[in-house]
Amino acid sequence: MTTYVHDIGGAPVIIGAGLAGLMTALHLAPQPVVLLSRTPLGTDASSTLAQGGLAASLGEDDSPDLHLADTLAAGDGLCNEEIARRVVEAVPHAVENLIRLGAPFDRALDGKLRLGLEAAHSRRRVVHAADATGHQLFHALLAVARRTRSITIMEGITALRLVVAEGCTVGVLAVLESCAFALPTRRVVLATGGIGGLFCDTTNPLSSFGHGLALAACAGAELADLEFVQFHPTALDTQRRPMPLISEAVRGEGAVLVDEYGHRFLAATPGAEFASRDVVARAIANQLAAGHRVYLDARQCLGQKFAKRFPAIDAACKQAGIDPAVEPIPVRPAAHYHMGGVAVDTEGRSSVSGLWACGEVAHTGLHGANRLASNSLAEAVTTAAWVAASVAGTSAGWQWPRLPATVSVRPDPSPVRQLVSNALGIFRNGKALGEAITTLLTIAVGETAAADPALVALLIAIAAFRREESRGSHFRSDFLGRNPEALPSRLTLCTAFENAVALSWQRSERSC
């Protein structure tokens, strides 16, 4: 594959064109910026699938302090309180900015924003755009971005590697069809989304395997809290992938979880259907493991009003032959959001000079061990402004990068999905994690399309193996208690490989 250099004048490059990428590009205007999208815009982004909404303390009975308290409680002791406070205080202004950009948020009859209630929130504070908030926000921002002359959008581009020289970012190696090229730049922003595509059951696009994590890891960046993967409790239980999400907002309207006999199995659990997502997901998983079916029943609370209140969810259900107005909705947990990511500071800078991260791929410390519902969009729209300000204030100097001799193939996570689902699901244990690490290591160091997905899964498995406790979304059946001295975890590719090789060696020694 021939590689050439495409001169962009040292402009910043944003990899990923979901909500975080678009917001960062818009905040950089009028400074020129290049936005890379692996697919045609809007066709394969997690942002467009977000139903629930955006959490912001806008109600008269609410405040940033209350939003912060709920965020810290959900994070189970691992949130960065400084970052969390900064986000919850900034997000009301960010909502106002989104409205100016054309965001069509729902409003009550008096014209005020309609605020929804979701699990683990003590107040109604979630703003929605019907039940397709991510889709509506994305297309509103995309329309503005397409009108903004300083933003160059390159679609169908897959970033293969970051080019690093002497510890500094100097370019992006990418491919369009069979043509490989380098974009020389000293400023790169990762906005590539999450990791759900590593799992068989997921609400994310199947291509979302942690692309940005692989790029950052291979560039030498530090990663944080990779073991924390949130499983949404209520994905529509059909063969469709990605799985349609049955938003938490449906439970906010009064829907309840029942088994095939109509028994409300969460009734005695503190918070019931509004317990934290990890608690609800584990309860549902236990029901399924015992041979039961699980349903979300909205017949009493919504009935014939369901289609008007949740048109997109209603359409997905009816496509599967289910009418939520008159029958319960079959649900099961699915990989949904990654609390871990590229370790960044308060301005979104990674440990590699010239590399920033924004959105789900970043680890700011906001979410801790378990994300509070609808805080993901809140994080994306607030931190994008801080990332853009940091990028804009950094020198645009650049150099022609020295290109690698070989170019990686486009990644494909499908060969490792079953392995990842078995070892890194809702319930984990050291034996299964150790076996997965040994297998993933072999794949990750190879040259197949599964290498980068296997690398990301390997990093997550090592982090999960090292955290010998159960906390938030990370549940170890062999370490049921919480270790009060456990801290946020940090990992680099070098230390990860050292851990993996050592563990694989120990396993082979024991088998002799």
N, C-alpha and C positions, 0 to 999 in steps of 0.2 A: 504494500500500500504506500503510494507516494505521499509525502507530507510537505506542505508548503506553509509559509507564514503570511497571515492576513493582517495588514497594518490597520489598526483601529485608533492610532494616535495615542495609545496609552490610556484610553477611556476605561473606567471601571467596567467589569464584567459581572453580571448577576446570573448565576446558574440556577434556573428554576423560575417559572413564570406563574406561580400561584399567587395567592393573596399577599404573602410576605414579599415575594419578588416584585410584584407590581407596585406595592406601597413604597418599597425602597426606591425603585426607579422614579416614581412620581415625586418623592421627597427630594431626590437629587436634582430634579429639573430647576433651572435650565442647563445644568451641567450635562454634557453628553454621557450617555451610558449605553452599554450593549446588554440586552436581555436575551438569554438563551433558553429556548423551550424545546424539550426533546420531542414533543408531538405538536400538532396544530393547537394553538392556544385554546384552553378550556375543555379539551377532549380527554385529559388524563391527569387531572390535578385533584388532590385530596380536598383542596379548598372548595371546589364546586360541589362536593358531596356533603359538606357540613350542613346539617339541618338545624341543630339546636339553637344556635344564636351566639350572641356576644354578651358577656357579663360586664355590667357597669352599674355602679351605685348611683342611679338616677331618681329613685323613688324618694318621696318625702320622708318616709320612715327608714331610709337607708343612709349609709355613709361609707367612705373609703375604709374607715376603721372596721366596720362590720364586714365588708368585703374581704379585708385583709385577714380578719379572724377566721372566716370560713376557709379561705385559701390555705392558711397555716394548718388548720385542723385537718383538711384533706391531705395535705402534704406529709403528714405523719412524722414530723420532726426533722425533715430534710430540706425544707424550703430555705432559700436565702431571703431573710426577712427584709433586708434593705431593698433588694430588687422587687420583691412582692409589693412592698409599700409604694415604690415608685410607679409600678404598673397600675395598681388600683387607683392611685391618685391621678394618673394621666389618662386613663381610658375614657372618662366622661367627655373630655375635650376631643379625644380621638373620634368618638361617636359623632360629635358635632361636625368634625372635619369630613367624616364619611357622608353625612347628610348633604354637606355642601358639594361633595363630589357626585351626588346622585343616588346614594344608597336609599332604597325604597323600604325603610323600616315600617313595620305595622304600627298603626296608631289607634287609640281608643276614640270613642264618639266625641270626646271633648278636644280632640286634636293632639293630646299628649301621646308620647311613645307608649305603646303597650308593653308591659313588663311581664315576663313569664317566670315561673318557678321551676327550678330543677334540683336534682338531688344534692344534698349537703349544703344548699344555700339557705340562709336564715331569712332571706327576704326575696320578694319578687324583683329580680334585677336583670333578667335576660331579655335583650331586645332581639326581635326576629324580623325576617322578611318572609312571611308565610312560614312554610316548613322547608324552605330551600334557601336559607340565609347565605350560605357560602356561595351558591350559584348566583344569587342576585347581587351580592357584593362584588364577586369576581367580574361579572359582566359590566357592572357600573364602572369599576376601575379600569377594565380593559378598554372601554369606550374612550375614557379620558386619556389613557396611555397612547392609544392609536392617534389621538389628536395632538399629542405632545411631540414636537419635532426633535427634541433632544434625546428621545428614546428610540434606539434602533432595535427592533425585535427580529430575532433570527429563529425561525421555527424549523423543526425537524433536525435539530442539532443535539447530538449526544456528547457531553463532556466526558472524556476518557481518563484524563489525569491532569493534575495541577503540576506545572513545571516549577520546580523550586531550585534556587541557586544560593548557596551560602546561607541557608535558613530563611530566605526571603522568596515570596511568590514573584515569579517573573512571567507567567503566562498560563494559558489554558490550552491543553491539547484536546481537540474535538474532532468529530467526524460527521459528515453529511453524506448519507448513502455510502458510497465506497471511497469518498474523498476525505482524507485526513488533513487537518490544518491546525496551526497554532495561532492563538490570539495573544500577542505580547501585551502584558499589563502587570502592574505592580499592585493592583487593587481588584480583589475577587470577593464576591459575596455569595455564599452558599445559601440557597433558599429552596432546597430540593424536597422538602416534605419528610414523610416518615418511613416506617419499615413494615407496614402491614402486609405487603405483598410477599413477605417471607413465610406467611402462615396460610394454611389451607382455608381457614375461616377468617375472613377479614372484611371490613367495610371500606378499606382503602383500594385504590387502583392496584391491580396485580403487579404492575411494574414498580411500585413503591417499595423497594427492597432496602433502602438506606443508602442510596447512591451517593449522597453528600458525605455520609460517614466514611464510605470507602475512599472517596477523594481526599478527605481531610486526613484520614489515618495514613494513607500512603504518602501524604505530604509531611507527615511527622507531627500533626497536631494532637493535642491532648483531648481525650474524650471523657465524658463524665456520666455517671449513673445510668449506664447502658442497660442494666438489669431490669429497670422499671418500665414494663410494657403494660399499658392499660387495655383491658378487654371490656368493650362496651357490653352491658348485660343483654341488651335487646336488639339483636339483628334479626331480620326476617328469616325464619328457618326454612329455606328452600334450597334448590340446587344452584341458584343464580350466584355468580361471583363477578365483581365484589358483591357482598351481601347488602341489600338495602337496609338502611338504618331505620329502626323505629325509635324516633327521637325521645329523649327523656322528657320532653315537653308533653308527650302523651300522658305519662305518669303524673306530670304536673297538673293536668286537667282532671285527674282522679282515677285513671286506669289502674288496675291491680293485676298482680301476677298470680296465676293459679296453675294447678296441675290438671291432668285430664279429667279428674273428678270434681273440679271446681274448688278444690281446697286452696285457700290462700296461705301458702307455706311460709311467707315472710311476716305474717301477722304478729308473731311474738318477738321478732327481731327489732331492736331499737332503731327507730326511723322507718321500719318496714320498707316499702318501695322507695323511700327517700334516704335509705342508708347510702353510704359511699359506694361508688361503683365497684370497687374490689369486693366488698361484702356481698352485694347483690349478684355479681357475676359468679362468685364461688357458690352461693346458695343455688343458683340455677344449674351450674355445672354438676353439683352434687345430685340434684334431682334427675338430671339427664343420665348421670352415671348409674343411678339406681333403677333405670329403666322407665322413668316417667317421661311424659311430654310436658312442656312448659308453654303457657300462653299468656299474652297480655290482653286483658279483657277491658274494653272500653265501652261496652254496650250500655251500662247503666249511666256512666258519666257523660257520654257524648251521643251514643246511638246514631240517629240520622244526621246529627250535626258534624259527624266525623269528617265527611268529605269536604265540607266547607272550611273547617278549622285546619285540617291537614291534607290538602289536595294531593301533594306529591306522594305522601305515604299511602293515602287511599288508592292512588293509581298503581303503586307498586304492589300493594296487596291484591287488588283486583286482577292485575296481570298474572298473579299466582293463583287465582281462583278463590280468593278470600274476600269477603265483604265485612269490613270491621264494624259496620253498623249493626250487624245481626249475628256475628260469630267472633269468637276470640282469635287473636293473631298468634300463630306459632312463632316462638322466638328462641334464640340461643346466643350465648356470648360469642364475640368475634374480636380479633385483634383490631384495635381502633386508634391508639395514640401512643407515641413514645415519649416518655418524660426525659429520657437520656438524650445525649447529643454531643455536638462539638462544644467543648468547654469554652465559654466566652466571658468577657468582662462586662462592665456596665454599659459599654458602648458597642458591644457585639464583636469585639476583636478576639480572635483565637490566639493560641500560643505561637502560631506561625506568622511572621511579619507579612502584612499585606493580605491576610485572609480573615474575613468576617463571616458570621453565620447569623441567620435570622429565621424566625418561625420554628416549625417543629424540629428541624435538623439541629437547632441550637439548644444548648443547655444553659439557660440563664440562671436557674435556681428557683424560678417562680413556682414550678409544679411540685418539687420535692418528690416523694415516693408515690404520689397519686394525684393526678390533675383534678382540680375542681371543675365541674362541668362548665363548658362555654368560656373557660379562661384561655383556651388556645387562640381563638380569634382575637381576644383582648390583647394577648401577648404579641401577636403578629402586627396588629395595627399600631401599637405603641412603640415597640422596639424598632420597627422599621424606620421611624423618624430618627432614633438615636444612632442607628447604624449608618443611615444616609449622612447625618451630620459628621460622623467620624470619618467616613470615606471621603466626603467633600473636603475635609480639613487635612487630608493626607496628600503628600506630594504625588504628582502624576508622572514622575520620571519613570522611564522604562528602558529595557534593553532587549535585543533579539535573543530569545531563549535558545539554549542548546537542546535540540529535540532528541528524545529517546530513539534508540535504534529500531525498536519494534513498537507497534501500536496494539493496544489491547482490543479484544473483540467486544461487541456490544453485550452487556450482561443479561443473563436469563436466570431468574430465581427459581423456576419451576423444579429443577432437579433436587433442591434441598428443602422444599416446602414441608414434606411429610416429616422429615427428620427434625426440622425446627419446631413444627407443631407438637410433636411428641415430647421433645425435651424442654421446650421453653414456653409451654402453655400456661394455663392458670395454676396448675399444680406442678411443682418441680421437686426434684430430689438429686442428691449428689451423684448417685450411680448413673442415672440417665444423662446428667449434664457431662460427666466425665467421658462417657462413651461418645456423646455427641461431639465433644471437643476433639477427640482423637480422629473421628471421621471427617469433621469439618476442616481440620488442619490439612489433611491430605488434599482436599478439594481446593482449599484457599491458595495453596502454593502452586497449583497447576495453571494451565493456560487455556482452560475451557471457559465457556460463557458463564458457567456457574461460579467461577473463582471469586469475583467481587461479592456476590450475594453470600457465598460461603464465608468470606472474610468478615462481613458484617455480623453474620450469625455467630461466628467464632468469638468475636469480641463480646457480644452480648452473653454468650454462654460462659465465657471466662468470668465476666463480671458477676453473673448469677451464681457461679460456682464459689467465687470468693466471698460472697455475702452470705454468711452462715447465720441467717435469721429470717423471720417472716416480718415484713413491713410493707404497708401500703399494697401496691399491686404485685409485689414480689413475695410469693408464698412457697416456702420450703417445707415439705412434709416431714423432712428429717431434722428440721430446726424450727419448731412451731413457735417458739417464743421470740420476743423482740429483744435485741441487744441494745440497751440504752447508750452504750459507748460507741455504737457503729456510726460512722461518719459518711458523708458523700464520697463516692468512689471516683478514682481517677485512673486512666489507662492510656497508654500509647501503644502503637503497633509493636514497638520493640519489646515492651514488657509483656504484651499479650502473647507474642510468639514464644517468649521465654517461659511463660506460664504453661502454654499449650504443649510445648516440647517436653517440659519437665513432667507434666501430668501424663502425657502419652508414654514417656519412658517408664514412669512408675507403673502404669497399667500393664505395659509389656513385660516388665520385670515380674509382676505378680502372677502373670499368666504362664510364666515359664515353670 
